[in-house]
Amino acid sequence: MGSTQKLISWILLLSLFTTIQLTSSQPQPKTPPQPPPISPDANKTAPPGPPPPPPISPDAILCNGIFLSYTYTTGVQIKPNDTKSRQAYRFESLITVLNNGRDELKSWLVFVGFAHKEILVSASNAILADGSTLPVSVENGTTFAGFPAADLKSAIMTAGDITQMEARVELVGTQFGVAPPGVPLPKNITLLNDGWSCPKANKLGDNVLEVCCMPSTKNKTAPTLTNFLPKRKGDLTIMYDITRPYPTSYWAQVTIENHNPLGRLDNWELSFQWMKNEFIFQTKGAYPSVVDSSACINGPQGKYYTGVDFSNVLSCAKSPNIIDLPLTKYNDSNLGLKPYCCRNGTILSPSTDPDKSKSVFQMEVYKMPPDVNMSAITPPQSWRIKGNNLNPEYKCGPPVRVKSSELPDSSGLPWNRTAYASWQVVCNISQPAQPSCCVSFSSYLNDSIVPCKTCACGGCSGQIVDGRTCSTTSPALLLPPQALLIPFENRTEFAKIWAGLKHRSVPTPLPCGDNCGVSINWHLATDYRRGWSARITIFNWGGTNFADWSAAVELKNAAPDYEKAYSFNGTLVAVNGKNTTILMEGLPGLNYLVAEVDGKNPSKDYRVPGKQQSVISFTKKLNTKIKVGAGDGYPTKVFFNGQECSLPSMLPSSSGRTGRGVYYTFLLLVLALLILWV
């Protein structure tokens, strides 16, 4: 054993000498290598590079569903310098969406509850689901949708390929009030896809918010047997169907369909955003509001399509605006001859006229490299649709790939053709910040009218009433009945004298007007043992005529006993599954609400609003205990042309009519005559 150890020691010693000899025998450089010159900035600290991607959280490894995280990475103060609460700071954050579930997550949607008055400037690998373009304020939170990759595959489908399972959205924006090293984390982050349930997000450290979402136990949606999601329901849907694909272009059919029983659009305008430099060559059934090909001529499109006559191209705008054609173009062989087109932008509710509840147009779209093959089609994003200012506002989601639509064959033969590919955009009604219509209440029990709210429709900044700036917060003054037909600017004296006769105080300054283009008066007319009645009057104070107008009232306890509208066409309709709403339209030949016009003698007479009126009767068969005057006889919601109107903040009392009401009314009539005489 000892001889063996000595032999090993001699071998190691010989190896050492051999190594030294070989090294020393190598050629040496003639001059020793010089150290690199010292830079004058060598002692300065190099600027930090971008932070590395955060490591996978242990919670993500444990999650067997959809793992979401929001990571705040950095922030710095930016100009201008301001007070603490108003100081602006740049922030950079990362949203991670990881599919650890068994199935593919299609068209992912993630809501981030921003809480520091954030303005989002850029977002990678995602768009805003409501179609907003950046930069945009997201202080009330916003929903992100994946783009261009909207679907996340599972580990089972990809053998654990994280690049196909995960989406990373890098955010850059501005927040207010949270100075570094403070961290402006959002309130919450959650998955909005149907069939998933997310608990409240957990905070990890100081800069991470994360949550694991699991399939909902209440989900009753059957699993899809195709590669695409089923079509969804909404107040309004837009189908983008590819009918004829070619290597460098395609024809798309766009179908706008209204599903809301009260919603409608007048003079609709549709806009969207191309993502890959596409342009519209021609359309049928609709037309761009601005025809301009200059962006193509001066852009990459003109360099690629050298043989195209761009004087015939309709729109090269990145975000074109499409409008409907007038009725006169329906039989135009070049622009019209398409079913459901050319209605001057009118889309009625299906309750009013199912045949007029949708619009259809077609457009030929040219593509750009590298998408010059038949299968490479990217639908436009950021869809928006609007009507006039008295229509509802719509918020539209991103286009979602769905099962291909079956469309009527263009030959007229009794069969359908399947679209090459189909995407669906779902839009839902949202209440505008400022409506364009308002409601006043009156009753046979009270000789004062509860007018529309002060500043019900906005526009009160700098408004002058009775010679001075008016109050935007004081409640509106109660009115005598005659004042309903008088424009607001001429009501002041009537309102002040009526307040004096009724021994009510008059605020200083006086309240501003409602500033609404349309006002609706709901008058409780009678109440007896077997039934009751109301009178509805619609006033048009604007300069626009309304053809095929519609109005609706929600009466939660009274609608089931609705009997008849005497001068309107009234129908009880179901809204959100409840039969509590009465939809009213003008009778044939009487469905036109004219604009405000001058009086007979403009120098003395008040301007006259357009007006439509009807009495509505109800029974008490189903609700014998209804309290008509105490509130059941007044609507809880009122709509005009689909838009929800502002309601008064109080109801007429049942003790406001006195025996001197006729005397007061006579005095006011005398006052009106004196004012007109002067």
PLY file of the C-alpha trace (Angstrom):
ply
format ascii 1.0
element vertex 678
property float x
property float y
property float z
element edge 677
property int vertex1
property int vertex2
end_header
0.00 0.00 0.00
2.92 2.36 0.80
4.74 1.58 -2.47
1.61 2.43 -4.43
1.33 5.87 -2.80
5.03 6.60 -3.61
4.44 5.63 -7.28
1.47 8.03 -7.55
3.51 10.85 -6.00
6.35 10.38 -8.56
3.88 10.40 -11.46
2.27 13.68 -10.28
5.72 15.27 -9.86
6.79 14.30 -13.39
3.49 15.72 -14.77
4.16 19.01 -13.10
7.64 19.37 -14.65
6.29 18.41 -18.05
3.60 21.08 -17.86
6.07 23.75 -16.82
8.41 22.85 -19.65
5.65 22.95 -22.29
4.48 26.33 -21.08
7.89 27.87 -21.02
8.63 26.61 -24.54
5.73 28.51 -26.14
6.68 31.61 -28.19
6.52 34.83 -26.21
5.35 38.18 -27.60
8.12 40.61 -28.45
6.52 43.37 -26.43
4.36 42.83 -23.42
0.67 43.63 -23.90
-0.24 47.19 -22.88
-3.24 47.88 -20.67
-6.12 49.65 -22.41
-6.12 53.45 -22.13
-8.00 54.80 -19.18
-11.14 56.64 -20.22
-11.85 59.96 -18.50
-15.32 58.55 -17.71
-13.97 55.29 -16.30
-14.72 56.28 -12.76
-18.29 57.26 -13.57
-21.09 54.85 -12.87
-22.56 53.31 -16.03
-26.27 53.95 -16.50
-28.35 50.99 -15.40
-29.70 48.82 -18.17
-33.23 47.59 -18.41
-34.18 45.39 -15.48
-34.16 41.65 -16.18
-37.53 39.93 -16.43
-38.81 38.98 -13.00
-38.30 35.36 -12.04
-41.26 33.03 -12.07
-43.07 33.42 -8.78
-43.37 30.32 -6.56
-47.10 31.06 -6.57
-47.11 30.80 -10.38
-45.56 27.33 -10.15
-48.27 26.25 -7.69
-51.12 27.75 -9.77
-53.05 25.24 -11.91
-55.17 27.89 -13.61
-54.42 31.29 -15.10
-51.72 33.14 -13.20
-51.76 36.94 -13.37
-49.20 39.35 -11.99
-48.59 43.09 -12.09
-44.98 44.07 -11.37
-43.94 47.68 -10.89
-40.37 47.91 -12.19
-39.27 51.54 -11.98
-40.39 55.15 -11.71
-38.95 58.65 -11.79
-40.22 62.20 -11.32
-40.93 64.17 -14.50
-41.64 67.81 -15.26
-43.28 70.10 -14.40
-42.60 70.42 -10.69
-45.85 70.63 -8.77
-47.49 70.08 -5.41
-47.25 66.64 -3.85
-50.67 65.37 -4.95
-50.30 66.79 -8.46
-46.70 65.85 -9.13
-46.27 63.59 -12.17
-44.05 60.50 -12.24
-43.11 58.14 -15.04
-43.79 54.49 -14.26
-42.85 51.23 -15.96
-44.64 48.00 -15.15
-45.07 44.47 -16.43
-48.27 42.45 -16.67
-47.81 38.67 -16.91
-50.57 36.30 -18.05
-49.56 32.64 -17.73
-51.76 29.71 -18.74
-51.09 26.85 -16.34
-54.47 25.25 -17.02
-55.39 22.22 -19.09
-57.04 24.04 -21.98
-56.17 26.91 -24.31
-57.18 30.38 -23.09
-58.78 32.13 -26.05
-58.86 35.91 -26.42
-57.56 36.70 -22.96
-58.90 39.79 -21.18
-57.27 41.21 -18.05
-58.61 44.10 -15.98
-56.16 46.28 -14.06
-57.69 48.56 -11.44
-55.38 51.56 -11.68
-55.78 53.92 -8.73
-53.33 56.81 -9.10
-54.77 58.88 -11.97
-52.61 56.94 -14.43
-52.20 57.96 -18.05
-51.13 55.00 -20.17
-48.63 55.94 -22.89
-47.60 52.57 -24.36
-48.39 48.87 -23.96
-46.66 46.01 -25.75
-48.37 42.77 -26.87
-51.82 44.10 -25.98
-54.44 46.67 -26.86
-57.14 48.33 -24.76
-60.29 46.28 -25.02
-62.58 49.31 -25.28
-60.84 50.49 -28.44
-59.18 53.52 -26.86
-56.00 54.78 -28.51
-52.91 55.71 -26.53
-52.15 57.88 -24.68
-55.33 57.66 -22.62
-56.42 58.17 -19.01
-56.97 54.86 -17.20
-57.54 56.26 -13.71
-60.72 54.19 -13.29
-59.04 51.00 -14.47
-58.90 49.45 -17.91
-59.07 46.07 -19.65
-56.24 44.73 -21.78
-56.72 42.28 -24.65
-53.95 40.26 -26.23
-52.61 41.44 -29.60
-51.25 40.17 -31.89
-51.33 36.90 -29.93
-54.79 36.78 -28.37
-54.73 33.09 -27.33
-52.51 31.34 -24.79
-51.91 27.64 -25.26
-51.50 25.21 -22.37
-48.38 23.31 -21.31
-50.05 20.10 -22.44
-50.47 21.44 -25.98
-46.91 22.83 -26.24
-44.81 20.42 -24.15
-44.32 23.25 -21.67
-43.20 25.92 -24.16
-43.47 29.02 -21.99
-43.35 31.35 -25.02
-46.73 29.99 -26.19
-48.22 29.80 -22.71
-47.40 33.30 -21.51
-48.06 36.91 -22.49
-45.95 39.77 -21.14
-47.29 43.30 -21.46
-44.80 46.06 -20.80
-46.46 49.30 -19.71
-45.13 52.84 -19.72
-47.19 55.69 -18.38
-47.62 58.61 -16.02
-49.01 58.49 -12.50
-49.64 61.27 -10.00
-48.85 61.64 -6.33
-46.74 58.56 -5.52
-43.08 59.57 -5.30
-40.31 56.94 -5.40
-39.50 54.86 -3.46
-43.27 54.61 -3.07
-44.93 52.05 -5.36
-48.16 52.94 -7.21
-49.71 49.49 -7.35
-53.25 49.11 -8.75
-56.14 48.12 -6.52
-56.69 44.81 -8.25
-55.91 42.63 -11.25
-58.34 40.01 -12.52
-59.23 37.84 -15.52
-62.46 38.76 -17.31
-62.85 35.72 -19.58
-66.10 33.81 -19.16
-65.90 30.67 -17.05
-63.10 31.85 -14.75
-63.17 32.98 -11.13
-60.45 35.08 -9.50
-60.05 35.82 -5.79
-58.74 39.19 -4.66
-55.14 39.68 -5.77
-52.37 39.28 -3.20
-49.49 41.68 -2.67
-46.04 40.12 -2.91
-43.37 42.36 -1.44
-43.76 46.05 -2.23
-44.06 45.98 -6.02
-45.97 42.88 -7.12
-49.69 42.11 -7.24
-50.62 38.54 -8.23
-53.57 36.18 -8.38
-54.35 32.64 -9.52
-57.67 32.29 -11.35
-59.43 28.94 -11.55
-62.34 27.58 -13.64
-65.59 28.73 -12.09
-67.75 26.09 -10.48
-70.80 28.05 -11.64
-69.71 27.98 -15.28
-72.46 26.41 -17.38
-70.81 27.08 -20.73
-70.31 23.89 -22.69
-66.75 23.28 -23.88
-66.16 24.33 -27.49
-65.70 21.56 -30.02
-64.08 23.89 -32.55
-60.94 26.01 -32.58
-62.97 29.20 -32.16
-65.11 30.75 -29.46
-68.91 30.81 -29.81
-70.55 34.10 -30.76
-71.36 36.26 -27.78
-74.36 38.41 -26.95
-74.30 42.17 -26.53
-76.35 45.31 -27.04
-74.82 45.63 -30.51
-72.57 43.26 -32.46
-70.31 43.81 -35.45
-69.34 40.86 -37.65
-66.21 41.07 -39.79
-66.61 38.25 -42.33
-63.98 37.50 -44.99
-65.96 36.53 -48.09
-63.27 36.47 -50.82
-59.58 36.10 -49.90
-56.73 36.70 -52.36
-52.95 36.75 -51.84
-52.67 40.55 -51.71
-56.25 41.59 -50.87
-59.60 40.39 -49.59
-63.27 41.36 -49.53
-64.84 41.76 -46.08
-68.51 42.06 -45.19
-69.27 44.14 -42.10
-72.63 43.57 -40.38
-73.77 45.94 -37.63
-76.72 44.47 -35.72
-78.67 45.99 -32.84
-79.94 43.58 -30.17
-81.01 46.01 -27.44
-84.82 46.46 -27.27
-84.41 50.21 -26.61
-81.11 51.07 -28.29
-80.79 52.68 -31.72
-78.39 54.66 -33.89
-79.03 57.65 -36.12
-76.42 58.65 -38.70
-74.05 55.98 -37.43
-70.30 56.39 -37.83
-67.98 53.39 -37.60
-64.23 53.61 -37.08
-61.42 51.10 -36.54
-57.65 50.95 -36.75
-55.53 49.04 -39.27
-52.55 47.30 -37.70
-50.41 46.38 -40.75
-50.67 49.29 -43.21
-53.80 47.97 -44.95
-55.90 50.33 -47.05
-59.45 50.38 -48.47
-59.62 50.18 -52.26
-63.41 50.26 -52.69
-66.67 49.82 -50.74
-70.29 48.86 -51.40
-73.14 49.89 -49.11
-71.15 52.50 -47.17
-68.40 55.04 -47.77
-65.45 56.67 -45.98
-66.34 60.08 -44.59
-63.04 61.36 -46.02
-61.69 60.05 -49.35
-57.92 60.43 -49.33
-55.13 58.26 -50.77
-52.20 60.59 -50.07
-50.93 58.47 -47.16
-50.52 55.53 -49.55
-48.80 57.56 -52.27
-46.24 58.88 -49.79
-45.99 55.65 -47.82
-44.84 52.04 -48.23
-48.07 51.13 -50.05
-47.14 53.29 -53.04
-43.68 51.71 -53.23
-45.03 48.16 -53.16
-48.12 48.54 -55.40
-46.46 50.34 -58.29
-49.16 49.26 -60.73
-52.14 50.50 -58.69
-53.88 53.73 -59.67
-54.16 55.34 -56.24
-56.53 57.98 -57.53
-59.19 55.23 -57.32
-58.28 54.24 -53.75
-60.89 55.39 -51.23
-58.98 55.53 -47.94
-55.39 55.10 -46.78
-56.11 56.39 -43.27
-54.83 54.27 -40.39
-58.16 54.88 -38.64
-60.82 55.37 -41.34
-64.30 56.64 -40.51
-67.11 54.83 -42.36
-70.65 56.24 -42.79
-73.83 54.83 -44.29
-75.15 55.89 -47.69
-78.39 57.85 -48.21
-81.55 56.14 -49.43
-81.01 57.54 -52.93
-77.92 55.32 -53.39
-79.65 52.01 -52.74
-80.06 51.19 -56.44
-76.65 52.56 -57.42
-74.85 49.74 -59.27
-71.42 50.92 -58.10
-72.12 51.76 -54.46
-75.44 50.17 -53.48
-77.56 47.14 -54.30
-76.69 45.49 -50.99
-79.34 44.25 -48.54
-79.62 46.34 -45.35
-77.58 49.22 -46.76
-78.28 52.82 -47.60
-80.56 53.93 -44.76
-78.82 57.18 -43.95
-77.24 55.59 -40.90
-80.44 54.59 -39.10
-80.44 51.36 -37.10
-83.62 50.88 -35.09
-84.22 48.55 -32.17
-85.50 45.03 -32.93
-88.60 45.91 -30.86
-89.37 48.76 -33.27
-88.57 47.15 -36.63
-86.48 43.95 -36.86
-85.83 44.53 -40.57
-84.23 47.92 -39.82
-82.18 46.74 -36.84
-78.99 46.13 -38.84
-76.76 47.62 -41.52
-74.41 45.79 -43.90
-71.61 46.96 -46.16
-68.64 45.42 -47.96
-65.11 46.66 -48.58
-62.08 45.53 -50.55
-58.92 45.67 -48.44
-55.35 45.58 -49.75
-52.62 44.03 -47.57
-48.91 44.68 -47.27
-45.86 42.39 -46.91
-45.19 40.08 -45.20
-48.93 39.21 -45.29
-49.14 38.76 -49.06
-50.63 35.28 -48.95
-54.20 34.11 -48.86
-54.29 32.97 -45.22
-52.60 35.99 -43.60
-55.49 38.24 -42.53
-55.40 40.55 -39.52
-58.73 42.18 -38.65
-58.67 45.86 -37.69
-58.64 46.71 -33.99
-60.01 49.50 -31.76
-63.58 49.45 -33.08
-65.88 52.36 -32.25
-69.42 53.19 -33.29
-71.55 56.20 -32.48
-74.72 57.96 -33.58
-75.91 61.49 -32.94
-75.73 63.10 -29.50
-79.12 61.70 -28.44
-78.17 58.06 -29.10
-76.64 55.75 -26.52
-72.89 55.54 -26.15
-71.32 52.18 -27.00
-68.13 50.61 -25.69
-66.77 47.95 -28.04
-64.46 45.06 -27.22
-61.69 43.63 -29.41
-62.48 41.44 -32.43
-62.66 37.78 -31.43
-62.25 34.91 -33.89
-65.49 32.92 -33.98
-66.98 30.14 -36.05
-67.32 31.24 -39.67
-70.63 32.89 -40.50
-73.05 31.47 -43.02
-74.03 34.23 -45.44
-76.77 34.27 -48.11
-75.38 33.36 -51.51
-74.92 36.39 -53.76
-76.59 34.54 -56.63
-79.91 34.58 -54.81
-80.14 30.78 -54.78
-81.64 29.22 -51.62
-78.41 28.24 -49.88
-75.75 29.87 -47.73
-72.03 30.25 -48.24
-69.61 29.94 -45.35
-67.25 32.87 -44.82
-63.54 32.14 -45.11
-63.00 33.57 -41.61
-65.11 35.54 -39.14
-64.44 37.87 -36.23
-67.03 39.30 -33.84
-66.92 42.65 -32.03
-69.33 43.02 -29.09
-70.46 46.52 -28.08
-72.50 47.39 -25.00
-74.33 50.57 -24.03
-72.66 52.78 -21.45
-74.29 55.73 -19.75
-72.69 58.96 -21.00
-71.13 61.29 -18.47
-73.59 63.97 -19.60
-76.93 62.88 -21.13
-78.69 64.95 -23.79
-82.23 64.63 -22.45
-83.93 65.21 -19.10
-87.26 64.64 -17.36
-89.62 66.82 -15.34
-92.42 65.53 -13.07
-95.85 67.01 -12.35
-99.09 65.80 -10.79
-102.75 66.64 -10.45
-102.01 66.65 -6.70
-99.65 69.64 -6.96
-99.75 72.82 -9.05
-95.95 73.12 -9.17
-93.76 71.31 -11.66
-90.55 69.62 -10.56
-88.25 70.67 -13.42
-85.21 68.99 -14.90
-82.11 68.99 -12.72
-79.73 71.91 -12.72
-77.04 71.27 -15.39
-78.67 67.92 -16.20
-76.94 67.87 -19.59
-73.82 69.82 -18.64
-72.68 72.96 -20.43
-73.06 75.24 -17.40
-69.56 76.71 -17.37
-69.85 80.50 -17.52
-73.63 80.44 -18.06
-75.37 83.72 -17.21
-78.82 83.77 -15.60
-80.53 87.01 -14.61
-77.41 89.03 -15.33
-74.83 87.05 -13.34
-73.03 83.72 -13.36
-75.47 81.05 -12.27
-75.06 78.34 -9.63
-74.31 74.81 -10.81
-75.25 73.28 -7.46
-78.48 75.03 -6.39
-81.60 72.93 -7.07
-83.80 74.08 -9.92
-86.74 76.33 -8.97
-90.21 74.81 -9.09
-92.25 76.07 -12.04
-95.87 76.92 -12.81
-97.45 74.71 -15.51
-97.30 77.42 -18.20
-93.49 77.60 -17.99
-93.04 74.17 -19.58
-93.64 75.67 -23.04
-91.22 78.56 -22.49
-87.47 78.34 -23.23
-85.29 78.37 -20.12
-83.81 81.80 -20.85
-87.34 83.26 -20.64
-88.48 81.37 -17.53
-86.58 83.31 -14.89
-89.25 85.89 -14.05
-91.98 83.23 -13.99
-89.92 81.05 -11.63
-89.11 83.91 -9.24
-92.71 85.18 -9.07
-94.00 81.61 -8.58
-91.55 81.13 -5.71
-92.80 84.36 -4.13
-96.44 83.32 -4.45
-95.59 79.97 -2.86
-93.47 81.61 -0.11
-90.31 79.78 -1.18
-86.85 81.27 -0.97
-84.95 82.17 -4.15
-81.23 81.34 -4.08
-78.58 83.86 -5.04
-77.17 83.31 -7.57
-79.99 81.60 -9.41
-79.51 77.97 -10.54
-78.30 77.27 -14.07
-80.53 75.65 -16.67
-80.66 72.01 -17.68
-79.15 72.68 -21.16
-80.83 69.63 -22.67
-81.88 69.39 -26.29
-84.88 67.20 -25.43
-87.00 67.31 -22.28
-89.83 64.99 -21.30
-92.62 65.84 -18.87
-94.35 63.00 -17.05
-97.65 64.22 -15.58
-99.71 62.12 -13.21
-103.20 62.89 -14.53
-105.73 60.76 -12.61
-105.91 58.09 -9.93
-109.14 56.23 -9.25
-110.26 52.90 -7.81
-109.86 50.71 -10.90
-107.00 52.46 -12.62
-105.00 55.61 -13.25
-103.53 57.63 -16.11
-100.51 59.75 -16.98
-99.66 62.18 -19.75
-96.25 62.21 -21.40
-95.07 65.24 -23.39
-91.85 65.30 -25.39
-90.26 68.70 -26.14
-87.57 69.23 -28.75
-85.55 72.34 -27.88
-82.79 71.67 -30.39
-82.31 72.40 -34.05
-82.56 68.79 -35.26
-85.72 67.06 -36.45
-86.21 63.49 -35.21
-87.74 61.02 -37.66
-88.96 57.67 -36.30
-88.30 58.85 -32.74
-88.85 56.54 -29.79
-89.26 56.98 -26.05
-89.44 54.46 -23.23
-90.33 54.53 -19.54
-89.54 51.98 -16.86
-92.32 51.57 -14.28
-91.27 48.77 -11.95
-94.61 48.29 -10.18
-97.06 49.66 -12.74
-95.94 48.42 -16.16
-97.67 45.00 -15.97
-101.01 46.87 -15.72
-100.27 49.01 -18.79
-103.43 49.36 -20.88
-103.05 51.82 -23.76
-101.22 54.84 -25.18
-103.83 56.92 -27.00
-101.71 59.06 -29.33
-98.58 56.90 -29.51
-97.89 53.33 -30.47
-97.06 51.80 -27.08
-95.68 48.31 -26.43
-94.64 46.52 -23.27
-91.10 45.17 -23.87
-88.78 42.98 -21.83
-85.48 44.57 -20.80
-82.97 42.35 -19.03
-85.68 39.72 -18.70
-88.17 42.01 -16.92
-91.45 43.25 -18.43
-91.33 46.63 -16.74
-90.68 48.97 -19.70
-93.12 50.63 -22.10
-91.70 51.55 -25.52
-93.51 54.35 -27.36
-93.28 55.61 -30.95
-95.23 58.00 -33.09
-98.20 56.63 -34.99
-97.83 56.28 -38.79
-97.60 59.76 -40.24
-97.05 61.27 -36.77
-93.56 59.89 -36.06
-91.73 63.15 -36.72
-90.60 65.37 -33.85
-89.79 68.76 -35.35
-87.09 71.11 -34.09
-87.60 74.34 -32.14
-88.83 77.21 -34.33
-89.44 80.93 -33.97
-92.79 82.16 -32.71
-95.24 83.94 -35.00
-93.69 87.28 -34.14
-89.97 86.58 -33.41
-89.45 90.04 -31.96
-92.03 89.41 -29.20
-93.02 85.75 -29.14
-91.02 83.03 -27.44
-89.44 80.30 -29.52
-91.68 77.23 -29.80
-90.36 73.71 -29.20
-91.37 70.69 -31.24
-93.88 68.67 -29.22
-95.48 65.23 -29.13
-97.98 64.21 -26.45
-100.11 61.25 -25.39
-102.22 60.05 -22.48
-101.38 56.58 -21.15
-103.84 54.52 -19.13
-103.27 51.75 -16.59
-105.49 49.37 -14.69
-105.05 48.04 -11.14
-105.90 44.42 -11.88
-102.51 42.88 -11.13
-101.34 45.33 -8.49
-104.32 46.42 -6.45
-102.13 47.97 -3.74
-100.18 50.25 -6.06
-99.33 53.66 -4.56
-99.57 55.86 -7.62
-99.02 59.29 -6.07
-96.39 58.07 -3.61
-93.97 57.00 -6.32
-95.26 53.94 -8.18
-96.83 56.18 -10.81
-93.52 57.83 -11.76
-90.91 56.19 -14.00
-87.62 55.03 -12.55
-85.92 55.33 -15.95
-86.77 57.31 -19.08
-85.16 56.91 -22.50
-85.28 58.94 -25.69
-83.93 57.39 -28.89
-82.18 54.81 -26.74
-80.33 57.23 -24.46
-81.18 57.27 -20.76
-82.34 60.70 -19.61
-81.63 62.56 -16.39
-84.40 62.26 -13.78
-85.41 64.84 -11.15
-84.09 64.32 -7.63
-87.58 64.63 -6.07
-91.24 63.85 -6.74
-94.20 66.25 -6.59
-95.75 66.23 -3.15
-99.40 65.39 -2.65
-100.10 68.58 -0.67
-99.06 71.26 -3.13
-102.39 72.14 -4.73
-104.41 74.91 -3.06
-107.65 76.65 -3.81
-105.66 79.69 -4.88
-103.95 77.78 -7.70
-106.34 79.20 -10.31
-105.76 82.71 -8.95
-101.96 82.26 -9.15
-102.25 80.96 -12.68
-104.33 84.01 -13.66
-101.69 86.34 -12.23
-98.97 84.59 -14.20
-100.98 84.85 -17.42
-101.31 88.58 -16.83
-97.55 88.77 -16.23
-96.87 86.91 -19.46
-99.08 89.34 -21.40
-97.29 92.31 -19.84
-93.88 90.86 -20.73
-94.97 90.25 -24.32
-96.46 93.74 -24.56
-93.23 95.31 -23.41
0 1
1 2
2 3
3 4
4 5
5 6
6 7
7 8
8 9
9 10
10 11
11 12
12 13
13 14
14 15
15 16
16 17
17 18
18 19
19 20
20 21
21 22
22 23
23 24
24 25
25 26
26 27
27 28
28 29
29 30
30 31
31 32
32 33
33 34
34 35
35 36
36 37
37 38
38 39
39 40
40 41
41 42
42 43
43 44
44 45
45 46
46 47
47 48
48 49
49 50
50 51
51 52
52 53
53 54
54 55
55 56
56 57
57 58
58 59
59 60
60 61
61 62
62 63
63 64
64 65
65 66
66 67
67 68
68 69
69 70
70 71
71 72
72 73
73 74
74 75
75 76
76 77
77 78
78 79
79 80
80 81
81 82
82 83
83 84
84 85
85 86
86 87
87 88
88 89
89 90
90 91
91 92
92 93
93 94
94 95
95 96
96 97
97 98
98 99
99 100
100 101
101 102
102 103
103 104
104 105
105 106
106 107
107 108
108 109
109 110
110 111
111 112
112 113
113 114
114 115
115 116
116 117
117 118
118 119
119 120
120 121
121 122
122 123
123 124
124 125
125 126
126 127
127 128
128 129
129 130
130 131
131 132
132 133
133 134
134 135
135 136
136 137
137 138
138 139
139 140
140 141
141 142
142 143
143 144
144 145
145 146
146 147
147 148
148 149
149 150
150 151
151 152
152 153
153 154
154 155
155 156
156 157
157 158
158 159
159 160
160 161
161 162
162 163
163 164
164 165
165 166
166 167
167 168
168 169
169 170
170 171
171 172
172 173
173 174
174 175
175 176
176 177
177 178
178 179
179 180
180 181
181 182
182 183
183 184
184 185
185 186
186 187
187 188
188 189
189 190
190 191
191 192
192 193
193 194
194 195
195 196
196 197
197 198
198 199
199 200
200 201
201 202
202 203
203 204
204 205
205 206
206 207
207 208
208 209
209 210
210 211
211 212
212 213
213 214
214 215
215 216
216 217
217 218
218 219
219 220
220 221
221 222
222 223
223 224
224 225
225 226
226 227
227 228
228 229
229 230
230 231
231 232
232 233
233 234
234 235
235 236
236 237
237 238
238 239
239 240
240 241
241 242
242 243
243 244
244 245
245 246
246 247
247 248
248 249
249 250
250 251
251 252
252 253
253 254
254 255
255 256
256 257
257 258
258 259
259 260
260 261
261 262
262 263
263 264
264 265
265 266
266 267
267 268
268 269
269 270
270 271
271 272
272 273
273 274
274 275
275 276
276 277
277 278
278 279
279 280
280 281
281 282
282 283
283 284
284 285
285 286
286 287
287 288
288 289
289 290
290 291
291 292
292 293
293 294
294 295
295 296
296 297
297 298
298 299
299 300
300 301
301 302
302 303
303 304
304 305
305 306
306 307
307 308
308 309
309 310
310 311
311 312
312 313
313 314
314 315
315 316
316 317
317 318
318 319
319 320
320 321
321 322
322 323
323 324
324 325
325 326
326 327
327 328
328 329
329 330
330 331
331 332
332 333
333 334
334 335
335 336
336 337
337 338
338 339
339 340
340 341
341 342
342 343
343 344
344 345
345 346
346 347
347 348
348 349
349 350
350 351
351 352
352 353
353 354
354 355
355 356
356 357
357 358
358 359
359 360
360 361
361 362
362 363
363 364
364 365
365 366
366 367
367 368
368 369
369 370
370 371
371 372
372 373
373 374
374 375
375 376
376 377
377 378
378 379
379 380
380 381
381 382
382 383
383 384
384 385
385 386
386 387
387 388
388 389
389 390
390 391
391 392
392 393
393 394
394 395
395 396
396 397
397 398
398 399
399 400
400 401
401 402
402 403
403 404
404 405
405 406
406 407
407 408
408 409
409 410
410 411
411 412
412 413
413 414
414 415
415 416
416 417
417 418
418 419
419 420
420 421
421 422
422 423
423 424
424 425
425 426
426 427
427 428
428 429
429 430
430 431
431 432
432 433
433 434
434 435
435 436
436 437
437 438
438 439
439 440
440 441
441 442
442 443
443 444
444 445
445 446
446 447
447 448
448 449
449 450
450 451
451 452
452 453
453 454
454 455
455 456
456 457
457 458
458 459
459 460
460 461
461 462
462 463
463 464
464 465
465 466
466 467
467 468
468 469
469 470
470 471
471 472
472 473
473 474
474 475
475 476
476 477
477 478
478 479
479 480
480 481
481 482
482 483
483 484
484 485
485 486
486 487
487 488
488 489
489 490
490 491
491 492
492 493
493 494
494 495
495 496
496 497
497 498
498 499
499 500
500 501
501 502
502 503
503 504
504 505
505 506
506 507
507 508
508 509
509 510
510 511
511 512
512 513
513 514
514 515
515 516
516 517
517 518
518 519
519 520
520 521
521 522
522 523
523 524
524 525
525 526
526 527
527 528
528 529
529 530
530 531
531 532
532 533
533 534
534 535
535 536
536 537
537 538
538 539
539 540
540 541
541 542
542 543
543 544
544 545
545 546
546 547
547 548
548 549
549 550
550 551
551 552
552 553
553 554
554 555
555 556
556 557
557 558
558 559
559 560
560 561
561 562
562 563
563 564
564 565
565 566
566 567
567 568
568 569
569 570
570 571
571 572
572 573
573 574
574 575
575 576
576 577
577 578
578 579
579 580
580 581
581 582
582 583
583 584
584 585
585 586
586 587
587 588
588 589
589 590
590 591
591 592
592 593
593 594
594 595
595 596
596 597
597 598
598 599
599 600
600 601
601 602
602 603
603 604
604 605
605 606
606 607
607 608
608 609
609 610
610 611
611 612
612 613
613 614
614 615
615 616
616 617
617 618
618 619
619 620
620 621
621 622
622 623
623 624
624 625
625 626
626 627
627 628
628 629
629 630
630 631
631 632
632 633
633 634
634 635
635 636
636 637
637 638
638 639
639 640
640 641
641 642
642 643
643 644
644 645
645 646
646 647
647 648
648 649
649 650
650 651
651 652
652 653
653 654
654 655
655 656
656 657
657 658
658 659
659 660
660 661
661 662
662 663
663 664
664 665
665 666
666 667
667 668
668 669
669 670
670 671
671 672
672 673
673 674
674 675
675 676
676 677
